[in-house]
Amino acid sequence: MAWSNQGMQSLIPVINRVQDAFSQLGTAFTFDLPQIAVVGGQSAGKSSVLENFNHRFVDFDEVRKEIEAETDRVTGQNKGISAIPINLRVYSPNVLNLTLIDLPGLTKVAVGDQPADIEHQIREMILSFILQETCLILAVTPANSDLATSDALKMAKEVDPQGLRTIGVLTKLDLMDEGTDAREILDNKLLPLRRGYVGVVNRGQKDIVGRKDIRAALEAERKFFLSHPSYSPMADRMGTAYLQYTLNQQLTNHIRDTLPTLRDSLQKRLLMLERDVAEYKDYQPNDPGRKTKALMQ
């Protein structure tokens, strides 16, 4: 799909480099960078949606094992959670520039070594991201459950009541009861969102255990939408490939729209740092006249 402005494509990598710079310095942000946070219940198919974005790893099993090992190192081996991020970069000519933050699945019951207030902890962690006005919310909900009770959409509505920065994703469309469909939701007529909904069909547990190739899964997903009587008229705006493209466009546009505010924040921070440098450039720690001021600062 062609871009009308190729220069816009460079925005996401630039924002990524700013995020990396602050992460390496260990410095807290004084401003919020544009990003997409993925929210969903533990059985919503959230991880499978993200898995479909990772094309052509040299050895995907090794990547999976390293993520699991790093999780165990940080949280222990019995269902613990941590706000410390694991950064994963995918280098491929076959994927679009896109950055996603995968947050823990919403849960109501503690398991393993999880504390009794695990629901509250996960909720607070998710809110710390999606409360930011610069954060787009990817709300993942299974189509074979009641949309009105969706944990992801309920949380998104709390912080984004007008649905201006929420993108809906419907999973498990292939598991709906026979004779039913999600056409009304996908047409954005039920619980409408400004950015709409995209339907996807992920690999099932049997496919994952059997290591079904992701490329084959994407082809099967495409055939599902093209052959389904309710979804075939909208097949061109359904599926993982369309979701990837949509998220890339929306994140790029979101960064562009928030760029003036981000630039102003960076300039103010730079001026503050330059003032500090000027003040302390000739600072002598043994100067009695400076000790009290230095202590206060």
N, C-alpha and C positions, 0 to 999 in steps of 0.2 A: 504494500500500500504506500503510495507516494506521500511525501510530506510537502506542504506548501512552503514551509520555511525551515530549511535544513539546520539553520542556526539554533532553532529551538531544541534540537536533539541533544545539544551539548549541555543543556541546563541540568539534567538529572545527574550526569557524572560530576559536574561542578559542585552541586549540593552534596553529593556523596563525599567528595574530597574535603569539604568544609566539616562534615560530620566526622570523618576519619581524623582530621587534624585535632579536633577537640577531644575525641576519644583517646588519642595517643597522649595528649597533654594531661588528661585526667581533669580537665577544667569543666565546670558546670556551665551549661548554656545560659546566657542572659537573654536569649531570644529563641523562639521556636522555629525550627526548620520545617519546610513542607515535607510531608511523608504520608504513606498509606499504612494504616494499622489494620490487621486482619483479626476480626472478632467472630467468635462462634462457640457453640456448645461443643462438648467433647465428642459427640457423635454426629456432628453436623457435616463432616467431610471437609473440614478446614485444611487439614494437612494434605489431603489428597489433591485439593485445588492447587496448593503451592507446589506439590510434587510434580504436577503436570507441566510446570514452568521450567523444569530443569532438564534441558535437552543435551544429549551427547556428552555425558560425563565420561572421562577416561575409565573410571571404575566407580559407578554410583554406589555399589555396596561399601566401598572403602569410605566414601563421603558419609554415608549413613552411620557406619560404625564409629567414625570420628566424632560425629555430632552426639551420638549416644554416650561415647566415652567421656566427652567434655561435659555433658550434662551430669553424668555420674560423679565426675570430679568436683563439680560445683555444688550439686544438690544432694549427693548421696545416691544410693541405689534402690531407693524405695519410695518413688513418686513425690520427691521433694520438688519445690519450685524456687526460682531465683530471678531477680530483676537484672542480673548481669547478662548482657547480650552475648550471643554467639554469632559472629559475623561470617557469612558465607557469600563468596563471590563466584559467579558463573561467567566464564569467558567462552564465548561462542559466537560465530557469525550468524547463527540461526536463532538468536533470541534478541528481543528488544531491550533497550535500556529501561530498567525498572527496579525500584527499591521497595521492598515490603517488610514490615515488622510483624512477625508471627508471634502473637501473644498466647498465653496459656488458655486452654479450653475452659469455658465456664463450667463449674462443677458445684454440686450442692452437698455432697457427702465426702468426708475425709477418708482416704484409703492409705494403706501403708504407713509411712512415718509422717504423713501430713498432719499439721496441727488441726485442732478442732475448728478453728476459725478460717479454714482454707478458702471457703467461699468468699469471705470478706477480703482476705489477702489478694486473691486473684482479681476480684472486682476493683479494689483500690489500684492495683497495678495497671489494669486496663484503662481505668479512668484517668490515670496520670498521663496517658498518651492521648486518648480521644477527647479529652477536655480542651486540648489545644486547638485554637481556631484554624491553625495551619495544617491540621491533620485530617486527611480524608479517611473515612471509615469504610472498610470492606466488610459488610455484614453477611456472614455465611449462614444459610438456613436450609435444612433438608426439606424438600418439597413434599415428602410423605408425612409431614407433621403440620399442626395448625400454625399458620403464619402469625396469628394473633398472639400466640404464646412464645414466639421466638425470642430466646434470651439475647441474641445478638441485636435484633431490631429494637427490643425494649431498651437495651443499654444505649444504643445509638440515638434513640428518640429522646432520652434524658438529656443528652448533651447537644443534640442537633434536632430540636423539635420540628423544624420546618423541612427536614430532610434535604438540606442544601448541600451537605458534604458527605452524604452516605450513599454508597454504591451497594445494591443488593445482589447477592449471588445465591441462586437456587441450585442445590445439589440433589442427587438421588431422584432425578425425574424419572428414571427407568424403574424405580421401585414403587411408584404410586399404584394404588388399587386400579384394577382393570375398569375402564370406562370413565376414569377421572383424568384430569390434566390440570396444569398450572397456567393455562393460557391467560386468564384474567390477571394473574399476578405479573406475568411476563409482559403483558400489555400495559402494565403500570396503572391499572384501574383499581386495584385493591391495595390499600396502604401505599399510596404512591410516593415515590422518591424523586427528587429533582433530577438525579442522575440515572434513575431507572434500575432495572434488574437484568441480569444475564443468567441464563440457565446453562448448567454444565452436567456432564455425566462422567464420573470418575471411575477408576478401576475399583472393583469390588475386592473384598478380603481374599476371596479365592484367587483372583488375578494377581494380587500382591504376593501371596504365598507362592503361587506358581510362577512368579517373576515375569508376568506378561509385559512385553516391551511397551514403553510409554508411547512410542510412535504408533504401534498397533492399537493401543487404547484410544489415541486421538482419532485414528481412522474409524474405529468402531463408534466413537462418539459422534463423528460427522454423519455416518450412515444412519444412526439413530434419529437425529434431527431431520434429515432429509426424507426418511421413510415414515415418520410419525404423522398421522393425519392432522393433528392439532398444531404441531410445531413446524411442519415443512414450509408453511408460508413465511415463517420468521427465521428459517434456518441460517440465513446469512448474518443474523445478529445473535446467534447462539453459539455456545461451545467455548472451549478453552482458548483457541487461537483468537477468537473475537474478544474474549475477556482480556487477554494479554494486550492486544492492540488498544482496547478502550482504556485500560488502566495507564498505559504508556502515554496516551493522548491527554487523559484527564490529569495525570500527575504533572506533565509538562505544562499544561495550561494553568494548573494551580500554582506551580512555581512562578510562572510568568506573572500571574495576577498578584502574588504576594511579594514579588521582587522589590518594589519600591520600599515597602515597610522593612524588608530584610536588609536592604542596602542602608537605610537610615539607621537601623539598629547596629549594623557593623561599623558605620562611620562614627557613631556616638561612642561605641566601645573603643575604637581606634584612638579617638581624641582623648579619652580617659587614660588610656595606656601611655600615650605620648606625654601627657601632663605628668604622669607618675615618673616616667623616664627622665623628663627634664628636672623634676624636683629632686630626684635621688642620684642624678648623674654625678654631682660633686659632693654627695653626702659623706660626712666623716663621722663614724660611729662614736668617736671620743669627744666630739664637740658638745660641751655641756649645754649650750644654748639650744641644741636640737634634740636632746634626750627625751624631754617631756613630750614634745610633739610626736617624735617617732614612736614612743610608747603608746600614746593615744591612738595613732594611726594603726 
